[in-house]
């Protein structure tokens, strides 16, 4: 313990070093796990560990205004996120933000801060600001209402953040920050996501566009941000504390000015850049939960990318270094430790370091194979990284659109409520069409057109091939591990790679299946086949049926394969809620294996519909109508 303190203290005299893991949002790690991570970080020279995990907020679920509360909706992005008023209760908000939930979250962070104090570490608070408040707040205090911040494509009602130009709102933030610093004195840095994922600022580039109250429309945005920063820092000083604040959002634009940061004061940053346009931080993000492009699969490391980022970060002039290790802290921290012992100066020396780490796990004779496995993972995930614009495809497709458990059937609108309820419960959708449509993801259809679909399918299949090969390599290395914990690490990695391959295959199948449904008419085209009973003409069958059935069969087999992997695995593989009540769009239900079998059963039940909707060329055609379309009256 003393060694950890000494190492951390030495680092603090040089520059700020942050080590960050990626727990599932809204499901905090057990305290002993947090302690192990923080102790290892301290031994590697960390000065700070983030506080970024609190239990999910119940007040951000079940909106009574929502016409479809049985579906998932936009607030999923905010439930597990930290906001100042989710940690500090103020009387003005107590009727709507339950004080008992606030106290529970604060108690958790106080325990984590006690651990950091023992290790000689400081804390960074990571949150979303200004986070939206319940509608009842604005009904009672209409002048506090700030901008709409919801994503119009995936939200069924409007949500508003408070106006940061209102004196009463700023006063609440000041009081809350003062109390936070008294309760969590280890916190000396607050970094906040804005204009995204539950938060936004008046007359800034939020998802619904620039909007807000008339009262602050003509007040320069940088002026309002400055007042917000001042309120937070003055609140900290009220408690005898100093705090650094940062707002970040990709593509943050302020009044079209290139030098908009000039009015900032010391300790104030926008996108990690200060008033003199100096970049504060450098580090690694390829293993974060959002930037890793593998979530909801847990524990798939990007090892070559990590050591590359470490080399560039340590060579930079940044005063703050942030190393994100996702769900693979042990391996990546071993890589960092090996780097510190022999710093690399380019690709070849980085690979030599990785080989040394690999040899410690599987022996010298198998080290090359393990390094190749790590490289295969990166090549596979990079292939699929740009499949669609915006959010990672693994999150918006298999997880938030529930493709993993949604059945592929030729008439999806013919499914009964009993057949749709289990996948719609966690599926993010805005309309009844989107709740069932196969190719809607986060409110839009992508990819589009034959070339787009073909390109996407090829990308996904290439990723599947590489991931399956990597899983086979991991399985083969299990028996060659140099120590039991390395064997367990490799076995868990094999399960996770098989699951990741399955999710990529699901992405391909859903996009291709939806495209066939859109482009193949019931009478369009034939596919030659072997038919010894057809003596007239060329043996043939309906090409639409043939294509759809092939994709559907592959997806059924894929679902059963994933179910087998999850049944066999003894380590966490996918992000799953502890209870059915906690399932939402960012985690699967705990009965995922049962849901996968349910998916297959529904697909088999509806299999005869292929014959009715896509009849054989020489068969009597069965009249069909789209679901919900009434039959015409006689004589019309």
Secondary structure, DSSP 8 states (H G I E B T S, - for coil): -HHHHHHHHHHHTT-EEEEE----TT----HHHHHHHHHHHHHTT-SEEEE------GGGS--TT-TTTTSB-GGGGTTTS--GGGTS--TTTTTTS-HHHHHHHHHHHHHHHHHHHHHT-EEEEEEETTBEE-HHHHHH-GGGEEEE-S-TTT-SS--EEE-TT-HHHHHHHHHHHHHHHHH-TTEEEEEEE-SBTTB--TTS--TT-S---GGGTTS-HHHHHHHHHHHHHHHHHHTT---EEEEE-TT---TT-SSGGGG--TTEEETTB-TT--B-EEEE-TTSTTTTS-TTB-----HHHHHHHHHHHHHS--SEEEEE-TT-HHHHHHHHHHHHHS---SHHHHHHHHHHHHHHHH-HHHHHHHHHHHHHHHHHHHHHTTSSSSS-HIIIIIITT-TTT----S-GGG--HHHHHHHHTS-B-SSTTTTT-TTEETTEE-S-HHHHHHHHHHHHHHHHHHHHHHHHHHHHHHTT-SSHHHHHHHHHHHHHHHHHHHHHHHHHHHHHHHHHHHH--TTS-EEE---TT--SSS-EEEHHHHHHHHHHHHHHHHHHHHHHHHHH-SS--B-B-SSGGG-BTTBB-TTHHHHHHHHHHHHHHTTTHHHHHS--TTS-------TT-----TT-
